[in-house]
């Protein structure tokens, strides 16, 4: 099951920041029943990446056999989707107005779309270094599992 961990925003006259992102990931990775990959024991195997997603783009679905992902939107807002046979489809709205980290476990389908008219910036931590010649990735089209309307935010 995917998990959302709220983050605390520090705000002053200079702007705002979110601290201790890596600390939350490290704490989460110490859970005794968390699945591990024997090939991924060194912190040097991990990667931290940053990506910008434009409005109207749905970047889904994909999953990893061995890799966990931790998503954090630094600017803008995004809808993160996670799908598993056990839990079905889950939605998480994260970003600068709802800071947090979504933990996506190995084997769970996931993706995201930008919410609003501005691009969103995704900082993500992965538990396995990307191997371009043998990527740990399986893809499915964005309407798979949920249908195309699922990716549109609710207007309530």
Backbone as a ProteinNet text record, in pm:
[ID]
protein_1_A
[PRIMARY]
XXXXXXXXXXXXXXXXXXXXXXXXXXXXXXXXXXXXXXXXXXXXXXXXXXXXXXXXXXXXXXXXXXXXXXXXXXXXXXXXXXXXXXXXXXXXXXXXXXXXXXXXXXXXXXXXXXXXXXXXXXXXXXXXXXXXXXXXXXXXXXXXXXXXXXXXXXXX
[TERTIARY]
84.3	0	88.9	57.3	129.3	102	191.8	178.3	211.4	132.5	157.8	211.6	324.9	385	388.1	309	309.5	444.6	476.8	598.8	559.6	650.1	624.3	695	622.6	673.2	728.1	848.7	905	884.9	815.8	783.2	834.2	900.5	935.8	932.8	983	974.1	1055.1	1144.7	1227.5	1164	1063.8	1001.6	969.2	980.1	948.4	1042.9	1053.1	1134.8	1073.7	1111.7	1072.6	1203.3	1217.8	1342.4	1319.8	1428.8	1428.8	1359.3	1357.8	1296.1	1370.4	1502	1579.7	1567.2	1553.7	1538.6	1411.9	1303.2	1179	1198.7	1266.1	1291.8	1376.4	1481.5	1567.7	1489.4	1402.9	1322.3	1229.8	1168.3	1075.4	1146.5	1268.8	1342.6	1388.6	1379.9	1419.9	1306.3	1189.4	1076.7	1114.9	1102.9	1151.5	1087.5	959.4	895.1	899.4	974.3	984.7	1061.9	1012.8	1085.9	1221.5	1320.9	1453.7	1503.2	1592.7	1657.9	1802.7	1847	1982.1	2089.9	2058.6	2156.2	2165	2081.7	2072	2093.7	2215	2243.4	2320.3	2389.1	2470.5	2391	2408.3	2339.9	2386.8	2498.2	2546.2	2463	2380	2292	2166.9	2136.8	2016.1	2038.7	1927.7	1935.9	1833.2	1868	1773.4	1765.7	1643.8	1622.8	1521.9	1523.1	1426.9	1370.5	1239.8	1172.7	1065.2	1042.8	935.5	829.9	704	591.5	502.5	466.5	383.6	234.9	152.5	7.3	-48.1	-144.2	-208.5	-139.5	-22.3	51.9	14.8	-14.5	-37.1	79.8	161.3	281.5	254.2	186.9	147.6	121.2	111.2	146.3	277	353.4	471.9	495.6	575.1	611	750.6	807	941.1	935.3	1015.5	1018.5	1094.9	1204.9	1291.5	1295.4	1255.1	1277.6	1156	1175.1	1074.4	1098.3	991	999	940.9	997.2	945.5	926.5	800.9	769	745.2	801.9	778.8	769.4	657.6	640.3	687.3	788.7	845.9	775.8	732.7	658.3	540.8	429.9	307.4	239.1	138.9	61.2	49.9	37.7	24.3	-71.7	-133.5	-210.2	-123.3	-89	-11	-109.3	-99.4	-183.2	-100.1	-154	-88	-193.3	-156.4	-249.8	-181.6	-252.4	-208.2	-331.4	-312	-422.2	-486.3	-404.9	-454.5	-538.6	-497.4	-560.6	-638.1	-631.8	-697.7	-625.7	-699.9	-642.1	-650.4	-538.4	-531	-483.2	-538.4	-497.9	-438.2	-331.7	-269	-246.9	-292.2	-268.2	-157.7	-43.3	71.2	131.7	203.9	271.8	292.6	316.5	352.9	241.1	115.7	4.6	-33	22.6	2.2	132.6	238.7	368.4	369.3	433.2	444.2	519.6	537.2	606.2	512.3	500.9	426.4	528.7	519.7	607.5	536.4	598	543.3	634.8	580.8	661	683	791	820.7	699.4	665.3	552.3	423.5	414.3	292.3	300.3	192.7	183	168.5	230.7	220.4	244.2	204.2	223.6	171.7	173.3	125.6	84.3	7.1	-31.1	-27.1	6	12.2	-131.2	-154.8	-285.7	-273	-358.6	-353.6	-289.1	-258	-206.1	-55.9	11.3	155.9	225.5	346.6	422.3	444.3	470.1	505	642.7	714.3	849.7	852.5	893.9	896.5	1039.7	1061.4	1185	1155.8	1234	1204.6	1331.5	1316.8	1422.8	1389.2	1485.4	1463.1	1568.2	1527.8	1615.3	1704.1	1709.6	1798.1	1843.2	1971	2024.1	1968.7	1933.7	1877.5	1982.9	1944.6	2031.9	1972.6	2022.6	1961.4	1957.3	2051.6	2054.5	1969.1	1927.6	1842.5	1752	1659.3	1578.5	1480.8	1465.9	1369.2	1235.8	1169.9	1048.5	957.3	829.6	724.8	621.6	569.5	477.6	340.5	239.7	102.6	46.2	-56.7	-112.8	-189.6	-202.7	-262.5	-407.5	-490.3	-625.7	-635	-524.4	-525.9	-566.7	-638	-680	-791.3	-797.2	-886.6	-974	-938.5	-1009.7	-955.2	-977	-915.7	-971.1	-1096.6	-1155.3	-1093.8	-1038.7	-981.8	-870.7	-797.6	-684.8	-725.1	-853.6	-898.5	-935.1	-888.7	-922.1	-1072.2	-1121.8	-1262.8	-1290.2	-1404.2	-1446.2	-1554.8	-1515.3	-1611.3	-1626.2
-116.9	0	123.3	217.9	344.7	418.9	508.7	581.2	728	816.9	960.6	1002.6	1069.7	1120.8	1273.3	1344	1490.2	1548.7	1660.8	1734.2	1868.2	1925.4	2054.8	2163.4	2271.4	2385.6	2487.5	2536.4	2645.8	2771.6	2869.7	2992.6	3112.6	3204.2	3333.3	3439.3	3558.6	3669.6	3645.9	3549.3	3521.6	3424.4	3348	3244.9	3123.3	3005.2	2883.3	2771.1	2670.8	2553.9	2432.3	2316.2	2187.3	2115.4	2073.2	2010.7	1865.1	1792.1	1654.2	1555.2	1580.1	1485.6	1352.3	1357.2	1233.8	1160.5	1234.3	1172	1086.5	1133.5	1055.7	928.6	939.9	822.3	721.7	768.3	677.1	606.8	679.6	618.5	512.2	543.3	451.1	324.5	337.9	223.6	130.5	173.4	88.3	1.5	8.4	-74	-220.5	-303.5	-442.3	-525.9	-505.4	-590.5	-531.7	-423.3	-363.4	-457.9	-475.8	-563.4	-503	-586	-538	-610.6	-548	-606.2	-630.6	-754.9	-788.4	-717.4	-677.7	-609	-460.5	-410.8	-267.5	-240.6	-265.2	-248.4	-121.6	-68.2	50	176.9	281.6	408.1	466.8	418.7	467.1	412.1	312.1	258.4	343.5	429.8	512	630.1	687.5	806.7	907.8	1035.7	1144.8	1219.2	1233.6	1294.9	1408.8	1496.5	1606	1610.7	1629.3	1631.2	1739.4	1803.6	1902.2	1842	1852.4	1798.8	1915	1920.4	2028.8	1998.2	2103.1	2082.6	2005.3	1918.7	1840.9	1708.5	1685.8	1562.1	1460.4	1338.4	1228.3	1132.6	1120	1036.5	908.3	814.8	690.2	583.9	465.8	393.4	323.3	305.2	219.8	162.3	56.6	-3.1	-61.6	-85.6	-140.6	-270.6	-365.8	-494.2	-484.7	-408.9	-402.9	-266.2	-162.6	-25.4	34.5	95.9	180.6	323.6	401	542.9	624.7	743.7	840.2	970.9	1013.9	1133.8	1252.3	1367.4	1492.7	1603.5	1674	1785.8	1912.9	1978.2	2097.3	2226.1	2234.9	2353.5	2309.5	2382.4	2343	2231.8	2173	2065.2	1950.1	1828.4	1710.3	1610.8	1533.8	1417.5	1296.3	1222.6	1100.6	984.3	894	775.4	651.4	564.3	437.8	328.7	219.3	108.6	-22.4	-103.7	-239.8	-329.1	-457.3	-553.4	-552.7	-541	-546.8	-425.1	-305.9	-181.9	-106.5	-151.2	-77.7	53.2	151.6	280.6	377.8	444.2	545	675.4	787.7	921.4	997.4	1071.8	1159.2	1294.1	1402.2	1537.4	1598.2	1621.1	1672.6	1791.1	1872.4	1985.8	2095.8	2215.2	2324.5	2362.4	2331.7	2361.4	2242	2125.7	2006.5	1925.7	1978.8	1913.7	1776.8	1683.5	1548.8	1459	1336.6	1235.1	1117.3	1069.6	947.4	836.3	731.9	616	512.6	475.6	376.7	255.2	144	22.7	-48.2	-121.8	-203.1	-289.5	-294.8	-374.8	-295.8	-175.4	-94.9	-7	-8.2	79.2	221.9	318	456	553.2	677.4	785.3	913.8	1020.1	1148	1239.2	1340.9	1446.9	1578.5	1682.7	1817.1	1866.6	1931	1988.2	2139.9	2201.6	2346.7	2384.6	2513.8	2567.8	2590.3	2559.6	2578.1	2442.1	2434.3	2309.5	2273.3	2147.3	2106.1	2041.2	2057.8	2004.4	1885.3	1770.8	1646.2	1613.4	1608.5	1556.2	1412.8	1317.5	1179	1101.9	1021.2	936.4	794.3	723.4	584.4	496.2	374.4	284.9	197.8	229	155.6	251.1	251.3	336.5	294.1	391.7	364.1	296.8	188.8	115.9	129.1	222.1	247	126.6	34.3	-82.3	-198.1	-190.4	-293.3	-228	-141.4	-67.9	-158.7	-129.7	-200.6	-128.1	-150.4	-75.2	-152.6	-151.9	-207.3	-96.8	-80.9	29.9	-19.8	63.9	43.2	180.4	186.2	315.1	380.9	515.3	587.9	550.6	508.1	468.6	327	251.9	117.2	123.5	25	6.1	100.1	223.6	324.5	398.8	400.7	480.2	622.1	691.9	824.3	933.2	923	1027.6	1030	919.3	910.1	1012.5	1045.9	1136.2	1282.9	1312	1451.8	1481.6	1596.3	1627.2	1651.9	1618.5	1639.9	1788	1832.5	1971.5	1973.1	1992.4	1990.3	2129.3
0	0	0	-84.8	-87.5	42.3	77	203.1	181.6	241.2	238.1	373.5	374.4	497	487.4	570.2	562	600.6	540.6	572.8	634	709.3	771.3	691.5	667.1	593.6	693	667.9	745.1	662.9	718.8	645.5	723.9	654.7	713.8	604.4	633.8	537.7	411.3	412.2	294.5	197.2	244.1	160.8	245	185.7	260.1	221.4	310.3	281.9	349.4	297.9	355.3	386.5	511.8	555	591.8	603.8	652.5	559.9	432	338.6	343.6	337.8	337.8	471.3	580.8	711.9	718	659.8	656.7	575	462.4	379.3	456.3	524	600.3	710.1	782.1	887.8	829.3	716.5	653.4	607.4	562.1	510.3	622.1	747.1	859.2	910.4	848.2	891.5	873.4	979.2	971.1	861.6	831.1	731.8	591.2	570.3	437.2	346.1	221	128.7	94.6	79.3	44.8	-78.9	-145.7	-261.8	-222.6	-221.7	-177.7	-258	-382.4	-465.7	-432.9	-343	-316.9	-168.1	-118.6	23.6	52.9	-41.7	-19.7	-49.6	32.1	0.2	-131.4	-184.3	-313.7	-429.1	-404.2	-506.5	-524.9	-428.8	-434	-527.4	-573.6	-657	-610.8	-622.9	-602.6	-735.3	-786.9	-918	-906.8	-1006.3	-1013.4	-1154.5	-1164.4	-1293.4	-1292.7	-1404.9	-1420.3	-1511.7	-1468.8	-1544.7	-1586.2	-1713.3	-1765.4	-1747.1	-1733.5	-1720.7	-1840.2	-1813.7	-1918.8	-1948.9	-1892.5	-1916.3	-1808.6	-1850.6	-1757	-1776.1	-1674.2	-1681.6	-1602.5	-1667.1	-1598.5	-1704.2	-1665.3	-1545.4	-1568.3	-1461.6	-1466.9	-1327.7	-1321.9	-1193.1	-1202.7	-1085.6	-1074.7	-995	-1033.5	-964	-831.2	-829.7	-711.6	-643.6	-711.2	-665.9	-597.8	-481.8	-419.4	-466.4	-478.3	-513.3	-399.2	-378.2	-281.7	-358	-376.2	-453.1	-361	-396.8	-325.6	-430.1	-435	-529	-460	-516.9	-454.4	-495.3	-619.5	-661.5	-748	-733.3	-801.4	-723.6	-786.7	-724.4	-823.7	-771.5	-856.5	-793.8	-880.2	-837.2	-865.4	-759.9	-773.1	-766.5	-861.7	-862.3	-833.9	-750.1	-718.1	-730.6	-797.8	-816.1	-780.1	-701.9	-673.2	-669.5	-691.7	-686.3	-547.8	-443.3	-305.7	-267.5	-310.4	-264	-370.8	-496	-602.5	-630.5	-680.7	-717.8	-600.4	-573.8	-468	-529.1	-479.7	-524.8	-407.8	-437.9	-340.1	-407	-344.9	-395.8	-311.2	-373.2	-299.5	-373	-299.1	-358.1	-257.2	-308.9	-219.6	-123.6	-155.3	-63.7	22.8	-4.4	76.7	73.1	138	127.1	193.7	128.7	183.2	88	130.7	50.6	32.2	-91.1	-117.9	-139.6	-58.8	-72.4	-158.2	-268.8	-361.4	-356.2	-312.9	-295.4	-429.3	-436.3	-554.3	-587.8	-716.1	-761.5	-778.1	-719.9	-732.8	-858.1	-936.8	-1052.9	-1002.6	-1071.2	-1026.5	-1140.8	-1115.2	-1209.6	-1149.2	-1228.6	-1178.5	-1291.8	-1253.9	-1345.7	-1270.2	-1341.5	-1285.1	-1262.1	-1148.4	-1117.4	-1128	-1207	-1225.1	-1357.1	-1370.4	-1496.5	-1497.3	-1387.2	-1378.1	-1375.5	-1429.6	-1418.8	-1271.5	-1245.8	-1109.4	-1112.9	-1003.9	-992.3	-898.2	-948.2	-872.5	-830.7	-699.1	-644.7	-603.1	-651.9	-616.2	-583.6	-479.8	-428.8	-469.9	-527.8	-568.6	-502.2	-468.5	-392.7	-479.8	-608.3	-698.5	-807.9	-836.1	-941.2	-1076.6	-1160.1	-1292.5	-1381.5	-1445.9	-1538.5	-1678.8	-1761.6	-1892.6	-1985.7	-1973.2	-2061.8	-2010.4	-1884.4	-1825.9	-1720.5	-1765.2	-1668.2	-1592.6	-1464.8	-1379.5	-1395.5	-1509	-1536.6	-1631.5	-1597.7	-1683.5	-1702.1	-1824	-1853	-1895.4	-1865.1	-1911.5	-1947.2	-2031.6	-2073	-1958.4	-1963.2	-1851.4	-1822.6	-1920.8	-1880.3	-1821.8	-1825.9	-1768.9	-1622	-1578.3	-1438.9	-1393.7	-1444.8	-1386.4	-1487.2	-1613	-1711.8	-1718.6	-1830.9	-1850.6	-1758.2	-1714.1	-1629.6	-1489.7	-1445.5	-1311.4	-1289.5	-1395.7	-1384.7	-1377.7	-1399.4	-1389.8	-1245.1	-1191.5	-1051.8	-1035.3	-917.7	-888.4	-870.6	-917.9	-897	-792.2	-667.3	-557	-498.8
[MASK]
++++++++++++++++++++++++++++++++++++++++++++++++++++++++++++++++++++++++++++++++++++++++++++++++++++++++++++++++++++++++++++++++++++++++++++++++++++++++++++

